[in-house]
Amino acid sequence: MAVENKLVIPKNLSDQIYDIILKNIIAGKYKAGDRIDTQKLVKEFNISRSPIKDALNKLHGAGIIDISPRIGHYVRKLTKNELVDLFEFRLILETSAIRKALRSPTEKEFDLLRNNVEQSIKTAKNSEISMIKIFELDKEFHRILVSLAQNYLMSKIHNNIHILSHAVRTQFVETHERTVAAQNEHKEILESIESKDIRKIESAITMHLKNAENFLLKYF
């Protein structure tokens, strides 16, 4: 599925460029090591270099792209150790968030998780579904999960880490089988949260993230 490269006025231009480049990375248009031609983007969107530079700096700050004096901006490829660190940090963050959330659970967020899981499982059954749609549903599931803690910094840091983990996944072949399995694991996490058994919850989250990590480690 092609990404629609279209700007909306008066929405912040640099944010839009950021979203477009990120979606193109997730969709596989830009692969690890590929150069992002800033001059081409200037011509494509008929805008100045400033918002494009801001967007690229934001992507660089998130660890998604790198900058080389000779090459310019290019999509970054994580090392094996960085990948392990990434999932280790996500595990710490998500389990910590859910422990805090169980002190004052909110039914509204639980309903959002239920709706997300239902939609995700239905969507994942379609082998032709785009990675962008899967990314959006997966990102929303984990966003809601961490937001249960009602901690702004946790949510902000997790958002950046989760985006990076998805950008990494597109460097490899994402199988339909793994996509379906991941959504079923989301369902198991939801069911464990509904049981309010912290051991079951931590076990379900750990299994989900470890399965995702091990799937990617096969490519190193």
Secondary structure by P-SEA (a helix, b strand, c coil): ccccccccccccaaaaaaaaaaaaaaaccccccccccaaaaaaaccccaaaaaaaaaaaaaaccbbbbccccbbbbbbcaaaaaaaaaaaaaaaaaaaaaaaacccaaaaaaaaaaaaaaaaaaccccccaaaaaaaaaaaaaaaaaccccaaaaaaaaaaaaaaaaaaacccccaaaaaaaaaaaaaaaaaaaaccaaaaaaaaaaaaaaaaaaaaccc
